[in-house]
Structures are given as C-alpha cells and as structure tokens.
Amino acid sequence: MGPSKQKLNLEPVISARTMKEQKPGPKKPTKEQLSAQVQNLEVACAELATLLSGRTAYEKRGSLFFRTDVKILNTSQQRELKKVKARLEKL
C-alpha cells in the first residue's frame, strides 16, 4: 500500500480578522458636507437667538428629544458650530 494522496486545498482562507480588514470604516465627511452642516448650525443659532429666554426648546440627543432652556441649547449649538468649523479648517 502506498502513501495516501491528499488533495491540497489552495483556496484562500478568510478569517474573521481578514473580514474586518476588508470592511471600510466610517467615511470622513467631505468639505461640502461640513459646509452644509456649518450653514445648518448657523441657522439654528440664529433661530434660537430670536426666541425669548423663558421659552422651552427641545434638544435631540440620539433618537430622543429632551426639553431644555433656550440659552443652554444655544450654547451647545454654538459649541457644535465651533467644532465643525475647526474640522472644516483642517481640510
């Protein structure tokens, strides 16, 4: 009896690590998208500035809305506007 002949499997083995490497990560926003986001935030800040300080506003966090004061919401919108402008400057 001769040695048993085995066929070699030459197909590539795809491991979980290889699958992770093939998946594209989150795409970076383009300059146009950031410019549009800056414009939206500027409009939101302008609209919040026209509201009376005693009014109640709703802030969206994730998929939920939370009631908050207009001044607090305006401050958070301006902070977000600064962040987006800084990201736009980097591009």
URLINFEN-V718353 format. One record per backbone hydrogen bond with DSSP energy under -0.5 kcal/mol. NH is the residue of the N-H (numbers start at 1). CO is the residue of the C=O. Records with the same first field share a line. If there is no record, write none. Layout:
NH->CO  CO
//
This chain:
6->4
10->8
14->12
15->13
19->15
20->16
21->17
22->18
23->19
34->30
35->31
36->32
37->33
38->34
39->35
40->36
41->37
42->38
43->39
44->40
45->41
46->42
47->43
48->44
49->45
50->46
51->47  48
55->52
57->68
59->66
61->59  64
63->61
64->61
66->59
68->57
70->55
73->69
74->70
75->71
76->72
77->73
78->74
79->75
80->76
81->77
82->78
83->79
84->80
85->81
86->82
87->83
88->84
89->85
90->86
91->87
//
